[in-house]
Amino acid sequence: MKIALDVDGVIADVIESWLSYSNQIRPTIFKEEITTWDFWKKFDINRYNFYKELTLCWKNWHILPPTEPYLSQITKELAEFGQVDIVTARELSTDIF
């Protein structure tokens, strides 16, 4: 069995970083208010600005928090059921390798 784990929002909580950035330049948004992927519409944020800002947040990938505690252990346990692949649709410019 193949198991794919997406980086954005599944492994890395980039929204925490984005909120920190966004809340400095526009009215405060709380994480609890983010309930859908296209939440930027609700806050009248331009989609392209949102993606640009998200890409900037990935520049500091090494400080992005995991989405939940014990994520490495959970991933290890998933590997007992099949091949675990880490996947993303992020821009190549955010590639760390």
Z-matrix of the N, CA and C atoms (Angstrom, degrees):
N
C 1 1.446
C 2 1.525 1 108.38
N 3 1.337 2 115.23 1 139.53
C 4 1.458 3 120.54 2 175.30
C 5 1.519 4 109.24 3 -102.65
N 6 1.324 5 115.16 4 135.84
C 7 1.464 6 122.21 5 -179.97
C 8 1.526 7 107.27 6 -124.07
N 9 1.311 8 117.04 7 123.58
C 10 1.462 9 121.25 8 179.68
C 11 1.526 10 109.48 9 -109.42
N 12 1.313 11 115.74 10 130.71
C 13 1.457 12 121.78 11 176.41
C 14 1.519 13 108.16 12 -116.37
N 15 1.314 14 116.47 13 119.74
C 16 1.456 15 121.40 14 178.92
C 17 1.525 16 109.18 15 -76.44
N 18 1.306 17 116.03 16 144.66
C 19 1.458 18 120.39 17 179.42
C 20 1.533 19 110.52 18 -71.69
N 21 1.340 20 116.60 19 -53.96
C 22 1.465 21 121.29 20 -176.08
C 23 1.526 22 112.22 21 -67.37
N 24 1.312 23 115.91 22 112.25
C 25 1.453 24 120.48 23 173.80
C 26 1.518 25 115.80 24 81.51
N 27 1.319 26 117.85 25 -10.95
C 28 1.466 27 120.66 26 177.12
C 29 1.528 28 109.70 27 -106.83
N 30 1.316 29 116.19 28 -45.51
C 31 1.465 30 120.78 29 178.24
C 32 1.529 31 110.80 30 -103.59
N 33 1.321 32 116.33 31 -50.05
C 34 1.466 33 121.25 32 -177.57
C 35 1.528 34 110.24 33 -107.78
N 36 1.318 35 115.06 34 132.84
C 37 1.463 36 120.77 35 -179.14
C 38 1.525 37 109.93 36 -92.14
N 39 1.330 38 116.16 37 72.44
C 40 1.461 39 121.46 38 -177.84
C 41 1.528 40 111.78 39 -67.12
N 42 1.311 41 117.46 40 -20.62
C 43 1.469 42 120.34 41 179.65
C 44 1.527 43 111.01 42 -63.51
N 45 1.324 44 117.77 43 -33.88
C 46 1.473 45 120.62 44 176.43
C 47 1.525 46 109.93 45 -57.54
N 48 1.313 47 116.05 46 -47.02
C 49 1.463 48 121.19 47 179.43
C 50 1.527 49 110.61 48 -65.71
N 51 1.330 50 116.21 49 -44.03
C 52 1.461 51 119.56 50 -179.93
C 53 1.529 52 110.95 51 -62.18
N 54 1.325 53 118.01 52 -41.76
C 55 1.465 54 120.72 53 178.92
C 56 1.522 55 111.02 54 -60.14
N 57 1.308 56 116.12 55 -41.55
C 58 1.458 57 120.18 56 178.85
C 59 1.531 58 110.46 57 -59.69
N 60 1.330 59 115.81 58 -42.92
C 61 1.471 60 120.79 59 178.07
C 62 1.527 61 110.67 60 -68.66
N 63 1.305 62 116.73 61 -51.96
C 64 1.459 63 122.52 62 -175.53
C 65 1.517 64 112.08 63 -59.81
N 66 1.314 65 117.01 64 -41.64
C 67 1.462 66 120.75 65 -176.51
C 68 1.528 67 112.74 66 -68.65
N 69 1.327 68 116.82 67 -9.99
C 70 1.464 69 120.54 68 175.01
C 71 1.530 70 111.54 69 -87.24
N 72 1.332 71 116.99 70 -21.53
C 73 1.463 72 119.61 71 -173.97
C 74 1.528 73 114.37 72 -115.97
N 75 1.316 74 116.81 73 -7.52
C 76 1.476 75 120.17 74 179.89
C 77 1.531 76 108.08 75 -149.49
N 78 1.333 77 118.05 76 173.10
C 79 1.472 78 119.89 77 179.39
C 80 1.531 79 111.85 78 -54.07
N 81 1.315 80 115.19 79 147.71
C 82 1.457 81 122.25 80 -175.27
C 83 1.526 82 112.53 81 -61.69
N 84 1.310 83 113.72 82 134.06
C 85 1.460 84 122.38 83 173.62
C 86 1.521 85 106.20 84 -118.51
N 87 1.314 86 117.26 85 134.84
C 88 1.458 87 121.63 86 177.57
C 89 1.527 88 109.79 87 -99.90
N 90 1.306 89 115.66 88 146.72
C 91 1.465 90 120.43 89 -177.24
C 92 1.532 91 111.65 90 -55.29
N 93 1.305 92 117.41 91 -35.08
C 94 1.455 93 121.49 92 -179.95
C 95 1.525 94 112.55 93 -63.16
N 96 1.325 95 116.19 94 -19.93
C 97 1.464 96 120.89 95 179.96
C 98 1.529 97 112.05 96 -83.16
N 99 1.296 98 116.70 97 -9.70
C 100 1.459 99 121.16 98 -180.00
C 101 1.524 100 107.76 99 -92.24
N 102 1.310 101 114.96 100 102.60
C 103 1.467 102 119.84 101 -174.63
C 104 1.523 103 113.83 102 -120.96
N 105 1.329 104 117.03 103 -7.90
C 106 1.462 105 121.18 104 177.47
C 107 1.522 106 108.27 105 -138.83
N 108 1.340 107 116.14 106 160.40
C 109 1.458 108 118.30 107 -179.11
C 110 1.535 109 111.62 108 -64.59
N 111 1.297 110 117.92 109 -37.22
C 112 1.464 111 120.11 110 -178.68
C 113 1.535 112 111.81 111 -94.13
N 114 1.320 113 115.20 112 39.74
C 115 1.460 114 121.16 113 -178.20
C 116 1.529 115 112.70 114 -60.16
N 117 1.328 116 117.88 115 -24.61
C 118 1.466 117 120.57 116 -177.81
C 119 1.523 118 111.78 117 -58.35
N 120 1.342 119 115.99 118 -26.38
C 121 1.467 120 119.18 119 177.62
C 122 1.524 121 110.68 120 -62.97
N 123 1.321 122 115.61 121 -42.29
C 124 1.466 123 121.42 122 -179.23
C 125 1.525 124 111.60 123 -60.48
N 126 1.342 125 116.79 124 -30.69
C 127 1.458 126 121.76 125 -178.14
C 128 1.526 127 112.71 126 -101.90
N 129 1.337 128 115.38 127 12.16
C 130 1.460 129 121.93 128 178.07
C 131 1.534 130 111.89 129 55.20
N 132 1.331 131 115.37 130 44.40
C 133 1.463 132 121.69 131 176.45
C 134 1.521 133 107.32 132 -103.05
N 135 1.308 134 115.68 133 131.11
C 136 1.451 135 121.14 134 178.85
C 137 1.530 136 109.64 135 -61.82
N 138 1.326 137 116.42 136 131.73
C 139 1.463 138 122.04 137 -177.12
C 140 1.524 139 111.78 138 -55.99
N 141 1.325 140 116.77 139 -42.89
C 142 1.471 141 120.42 140 -178.12
C 143 1.521 142 111.67 141 -68.62
N 144 1.324 143 116.82 142 -36.01
C 145 1.468 144 119.88 143 175.05
C 146 1.525 145 110.23 144 -64.93
N 147 1.332 146 116.13 145 -42.19
C 148 1.459 147 119.91 146 179.16
C 149 1.531 148 110.79 147 -58.96
N 150 1.330 149 116.73 148 -49.50
C 151 1.469 150 119.86 149 -178.97
C 152 1.521 151 111.69 150 -64.43
N 153 1.321 152 116.86 151 -37.30
C 154 1.471 153 120.36 152 177.39
C 155 1.527 154 110.04 153 -63.42
N 156 1.323 155 116.89 154 -44.73
C 157 1.461 156 121.70 155 179.18
C 158 1.529 157 110.97 156 -64.58
N 159 1.320 158 116.77 157 -40.28
C 160 1.464 159 120.93 158 178.74
C 161 1.529 160 110.27 159 -62.44
N 162 1.324 161 116.30 160 -40.96
C 163 1.464 162 120.56 161 177.71
C 164 1.526 163 110.40 162 -62.24
N 165 1.323 164 117.06 163 -40.52
C 166 1.466 165 120.26 164 177.04
C 167 1.522 166 111.30 165 -61.20
N 168 1.320 167 115.98 166 -38.82
C 169 1.474 168 120.05 167 179.76
C 170 1.519 169 111.75 168 -63.82
N 171 1.336 170 116.67 169 -32.50
C 172 1.467 171 120.35 170 179.41
C 173 1.521 172 112.26 171 -68.57
N 174 1.319 173 117.82 172 -17.76
C 175 1.467 174 120.03 173 177.86
C 176 1.523 175 110.86 174 -60.66
N 177 1.334 176 116.42 175 -25.88
C 178 1.470 177 121.76 176 177.41
C 179 1.522 178 110.49 177 -105.53
N 180 1.326 179 116.50 178 43.85
C 181 1.465 180 122.63 179 -175.50
C 182 1.530 181 112.61 180 -54.13
N 183 1.316 182 117.08 181 -32.65
C 184 1.467 183 120.22 182 -175.24
C 185 1.530 184 113.70 183 -68.58
N 186 1.339 185 117.44 184 -13.65
C 187 1.471 186 118.56 185 178.08
C 188 1.532 187 112.48 186 -109.95
N 189 1.343 188 116.70 187 4.04
C 190 1.464 189 118.74 188 178.07
C 191 1.525 190 109.57 189 -69.57
N 192 1.323 191 116.93 190 130.89
C 193 1.466 192 119.22 191 179.94
C 194 1.527 193 111.33 192 -75.82
N 195 1.330 194 116.98 193 153.14
C 196 1.471 195 119.21 194 173.51
C 197 1.526 196 109.39 195 -70.23
N 198 1.310 197 115.84 196 160.95
C 199 1.461 198 119.97 197 -178.00
C 200 1.519 199 112.49 198 -73.99
N 201 1.321 200 116.42 199 -20.94
C 202 1.460 201 119.63 200 178.60
C 203 1.523 202 109.50 201 -156.92
N 204 1.322 203 116.56 202 158.37
C 205 1.470 204 119.20 203 179.38
C 206 1.533 205 110.58 204 -68.77
N 207 1.311 206 115.36 205 156.75
C 208 1.471 207 122.79 206 175.70
C 209 1.529 208 112.47 207 63.43
N 210 1.312 209 117.32 208 26.00
C 211 1.456 210 121.32 209 -176.73
C 212 1.526 211 112.37 210 -61.18
N 213 1.318 212 117.27 211 -37.78
C 214 1.469 213 118.99 212 179.94
C 215 1.525 214 110.59 213 -66.17
N 216 1.316 215 117.45 214 -38.63
C 217 1.469 216 120.90 215 178.43
C 218 1.534 217 110.38 216 -67.27
N 219 1.310 218 116.55 217 -41.41
C 220 1.465 219 120.78 218 178.91
C 221 1.527 220 110.22 219 -62.83
N 222 1.330 221 116.28 220 -42.58
C 223 1.464 222 120.48 221 178.35
C 224 1.523 223 110.73 222 -63.31
N 225 1.316 224 116.44 223 -40.95
C 226 1.468 225 120.95 224 177.41
C 227 1.531 226 110.32 225 -60.99
N 228 1.306 227 117.08 226 -41.54
C 229 1.462 228 120.68 227 178.76
C 230 1.527 229 111.43 228 -66.89
N 231 1.328 230 117.04 229 -37.52
C 232 1.466 231 120.18 230 176.49
C 233 1.527 232 110.88 231 -62.10
N 234 1.330 233 116.05 232 -34.54
C 235 1.464 234 120.84 233 -179.49
C 236 1.527 235 112.00 234 -64.67
N 237 1.308 236 117.79 235 -18.16
C 238 1.462 237 121.02 236 175.89
C 239 1.526 238 110.93 237 -72.42
N 240 1.330 239 117.27 238 -20.29
C 241 1.459 240 121.80 239 -179.38
C 242 1.524 241 113.07 240 -95.75
N 243 1.331 242 116.63 241 -18.86
C 244 1.457 243 119.27 242 -179.03
C 245 1.512 244 111.65 243 174.98
N 246 1.312 245 115.38 244 -172.75
C 247 1.462 246 122.36 245 179.79
C 248 1.525 247 109.07 246 -78.25
N 249 1.319 248 116.38 247 123.40
C 250 1.460 249 121.48 248 179.57
C 251 1.524 250 109.10 249 -98.91
N 252 1.320 251 115.86 250 122.92
C 253 1.454 252 122.02 251 176.19
C 254 1.518 253 108.72 252 -114.43
N 255 1.332 254 115.91 253 135.63
C 256 1.456 255 121.46 254 175.16
C 257 1.527 256 105.86 255 -94.66
N 258 1.325 257 117.14 256 123.33
C 259 1.470 258 121.15 257 -174.65
C 260 1.521 259 110.32 258 -126.15
N 261 1.314 260 114.74 259 161.53
C 262 1.462 261 120.75 260 176.89
C 263 1.512 262 110.48 261 -159.47
N 264 1.308 263 114.72 262 159.36
C 265 1.461 264 121.23 263 172.49
C 266 1.529 265 108.99 264 -116.16
N 267 1.340 266 115.73 265 16.81
C 268 1.461 267 119.82 266 179.57
C 269 1.526 268 110.88 267 -62.56
N 270 1.332 269 115.00 268 157.78
C 271 1.458 270 120.95 269 176.94
C 272 1.520 271 110.24 270 -64.42
N 273 1.325 272 116.29 271 146.90
C 274 1.456 273 121.66 272 178.85
C 275 1.525 274 111.64 273 -57.61
N 276 1.326 275 117.61 274 -29.46
C 277 1.465 276 121.04 275 -178.77
C 278 1.526 277 112.60 276 -63.93
N 279 1.339 278 117.75 277 -15.71
C 280 1.468 279 120.27 278 178.81
C 281 1.520 280 111.68 279 -98.25
N 282 1.317 281 117.02 280 4.63
C 283 1.468 282 121.79 281 -179.92
C 284 1.519 283 109.20 282 -65.74
N 285 1.323 284 116.83 283 132.01
C 286 1.468 285 121.25 284 -177.05
C 287 1.517 286 112.61 285 -91.44
N 288 1.310 287 118.14 286 -7.76
C 289 1.467 288 120.27 287 -176.87
C 290 1.498 289 112.04 288 -101.95
